[in-house]
């Protein structure tokens, strides 16, 4: 049996998931699954074609992403970890003990687990799109930290963040590492930061976020198109996930991985490009892709330090601190 305390249930009507002895998980994704399906079908039939990045993360996609994080070209995870390690005590002092720790995009929870002993939070709230991965993570973390109350929330926070009924009174710290904020457009990122700020009502609340910086285009493109082809496999795997979700018949081998840096927009763009003419059936309807036609799968915006500080202040935060590596490759921000 896994020891855990019993968090307060949400006041909203939502299905709760909990096996005996496991932390509570509330799931908001099943409210209207047909809407998600319609949006995905439309994005695949339209031109230009796109797939939302959240579909990267089935079980295989999550494993491939963990492998990407260990690649020599992919400096982001390694550099963020170095900053966290180097300034751990200083950042923990800035946050303070006893906060609710809200982990946005939890995945395997490894990054949050490194902070829990230092922050001694009153609660840990894990938020993710993938229900089975989230449950597995919470079971493991609750065994490692049985004294911390834990709650899982399954939701697509990229479509709007509302955790007010899940949060208890008192300070809350939102944790959003890995430069995932880069998947939003700047306008979307600003709106999302404003939503987070709207949850930071109690004194001592704030946001701890990791953000990649702008740098040499060749280095950025190498980080998203590694020599071993792991990122290419990760990108193509999104088609297998879509096949499962919609009963499509994409052949990942018919699409090439493309990653390019748009200097003017300050963003990496990832695509899957058809290497030949191919016919795909989407919801039983044929959809031809011509050779060279692309499916957009991800943007990853990069921000100069002053630029991102300004975004945090515009979102309503009043004070911002930043920690960086010596080369300035990555920034960790704490905003209150």
N, C-alpha and C positions, 0 to 999 in steps of 0.2 A: 504493500500500500504506500502511495506517495503522500507524505504529509503536506497539508496546505490548509490555510485558513479559508473562510468563506467570504468572498467579496460581495458587496452589495449588488443586487441585480439591477439591471437597467429598468427605468420606469416605462420605457417604450415596449410595445409589443414586439418581441423578437424571439426566434428559436434559440434556446440555450443548449449547449452541448457540454456534458460532463459525465465521464465514467466515474464510478465510485473511487474516491480518493484523489481525483484529478482536479486541477484548477478549472474554474468556470470559463467557458468560451461562449460569447454571444455572437451570433451570425446574422448580419444584415444583408448579405448578398443574395439571399433567396427571395427577397421581397418581390422582385419582378425580373426573373431570369430571361423572359422573352425579350425584354428591352435590350439587355446586353447582347443577346443573339442578333437582334435586328441591327443594332449599331455595328457589330462586327461584319455582318453580311454586307451592309451598305458600304463600309470602308473597303471591302474587297472587290466589290463590283464597280465602284466609282473609279474615275481616272482624274488625277493621280490616285494610285492605290496606296493604302496604308494599313498597318496593324499596330494597335496600341502596345507599348512596351510591356504592359502588365502580362501579356501573353507569353513573354519569354519564360516565365517562372513556373513551369510544371516541375515535376520531380527531377527529370533529366536536365532541364534548363537551369535549375538551382544548383545542381552538381557541376555543370559546366561553368557557371558563374564563379563558383568557389575555386575552380581550377584557374580561371582567368586571373583571379586575385593573386595567384602565386606566380604568374608569369613575369619574367624580367622586364618586359616592355610596359607592363601595367603598373606604373609607379603609384597610382592613386591610393590603393589600399595600404601598401607598404609605407608610404609617406605619412598618411593619416595616422597609422598605428604608431609610427615614430614620434609624431607630435603628441599623441595621447600619452605615450609612455614618458616622454621627456617632461611634460607639463602636468602630469596626472594630479599631483597634490595641489598645484596652483589652481587648476581648473575646478577640482573638487571643493576647494576652499571658496571659490567664487560662487559655486552653486549652493553649497551648504547641505547639511545632513537632513534627513527626514522628509524630503520632497517625494511627491509621486513621480515616478520615472516612466514616461510614456515613450515607448520605442516604436517609431514610425517605420514600417517596412522591416519587421523583425527578422524574417528569414530564419537562420539557425540560431540567432540570439547571441552569437559569439562576441560581438562588439559590446553589447549591453552587459554581458556577463563579466567583462573586465572592469566595468564601472560599479557594479553592485556592491562589492566589498568596501569601496572607497566612499560611496555616497550614502550607504546605509539607508535606502529609501523606505518610506512608509508603505509604499505599494509599487508594484511593477505592472504596467499595463502594456501588453504586447499587441501591436496593431499590424495586420497584414491581410493580403488578398487571398493567400493560399491556406485554406482551412486545415488540411492534413499536416502540412509543414508546421503551421502554428501550434497545433495540438502537440505534435512531437517535441517541439522546442519547449513548450511550457511544462510538459511532464519532466523533461530533463532538468530544466532550471529550478523547478520547484523541489526536486530532489537535492539539488546542490545548495539551494537557499531556502530551507524549509521555514525559516522565520519571517520570510517576506511574503506578504499577501500578493497573490498573482491573479490577473484577469487577462483573458484574450478577447480581442475584438476583431472579427472578420469583416472587413469592409474595403471598399475601393476609395481611399481618401483622396485620390486624384480627382474624383468627381465631387468633392466637397467634404469638409472635415467638421464633424459634430460629435464630440465626445463628452459633452457637458454632463449628461446623465450618468456616464460611466465614472466620472471623476468625483472623488470625495472632496469635502471642504478642505482648504489648505493649499499650500504652494504646490505647483506642478512644474516639472522640467520636461520639455519635449526634446527628444533625441532623434536627430535625422542625419546620420553619418553617410559617408561614401559618395558625397557629391550627387546624390539622387535628385536634389533640387534642380540639377541641370537638365533633367528630362522635361521640365516645364518650359514653356516660352517665358521670356522675362515678365510679360504682363501676367501670365498664369502664376509664375513664381511669386510676384508681388501680392497677388490675391491670396495665395496659399499662406504666405507669411502673415498676412493680415488676419486670416482665419486662426492661425496659431496664436497670434497676439491676443485675439478675442477670448481665448481660453485662459490666458494668463492674468486672472483677476486678483488672486490673493498675492500679498506681498511675498517676495522671494521666488516668484514664478519666472520662467524664462525658457530660452531655446538654446540648445547646444547642437551646432550644425557644422558639418564638414563640406568644404566647397573647393573645387579644383580651380586653378588659375589659368589665365591665358599664357601661352608660351610658344615655342618653336613649332610650326605646323607639322614638320616631319616627325617630331617626337610625339605629338598628339596622335597623328595617324598611325604610328607604329603601336601605340597603346591600344588601339581599336582594330588593328589588323596584324596580329602577332605572327611570327615566322612559323610557329607550329600549327597554326590554323585552328586554335581552340575557339577564338572569337568567331571565326567563320562557322564552326559547328554550332556554337551557341545561337548565332543569327539564323541559320537554316533550321534549327530545331523548333523555332517558332511556327514553322509550317506544319510540322508534325503535331504540335499542340492544337493548331487550328483544325487540322484534319480530325482530331479526336473530338473537339468541341462541336464542329459543324458537320461531321461526316463528309469532309471534302476529300479530294484525291490529289493534293499537291505532291509533286516529286521534288524533294529538296535538292536532289542532284542536278536538276534542271535550272537551278538558280545559283548565281555567284554572289559571294559576299563583297560588298563595296563599302568602304569607310573613307570619308573625305572631310577635311577641315575647311569650313567657310570662314575666312579671315574677317570679312566685313561683319558677319553676324556673330562671330566669336563662338562657333559651335561645331562640334563633330556631327556629321550626318551619316547614318547607317541605312543601307538599302540591301535588298535582294534583287539582283538583276537577272532576268531570263536570258539564258545562253542560247536559246533557240525558240522557235514558235512552240507554244505549249497550250493545251486546252485543259482547263481545270473546271470541275463541277462544284459549284458553290450552292449549297442548299438545293441540289438536284438541277440547277440551272447552269448551262455551259458559260464559261467566261474565258475567252481567248487572251493569252498574253503573247505579244509579238516579241521577237528577239530584241534584246536591249531595253525592254520595258522594265521599270523598277517598282518595287514595293518598298515604301518607306517604313522603317521599323523603329527608328530612334533618333532623337536629337540629344546632344549633351552639351549644354551651354557652359562656357568657362567665364569666370568673372575676376577682374582685377579687385584687389582688396578694397580700395576706396569705393569702387562701384557697388560691391555687395554690402558694405557698411551703409551706404546711402539707401539701398533697398530695405534694409532692416529698419532704419530710422523712419523711412516713408511708410512702413507697415505699422508704425506706432510704438516700436520699442524705443526706450529712452536712453539706453546706455549699451554700448557694444565694445567688447574686448575681442582681440584676435591673437591667435598664436600661430606661427608659421615655422616651417623648416628653414634651415639656413639659406637654401637656394630660392625660397619663395615659391616652390612648386604647388603648395597646397595651403589652405587656411582653415583653421578651426575657430569658430565664432561662438561667443556666449553673449546673448542679447537678453536684456531684462527691461 
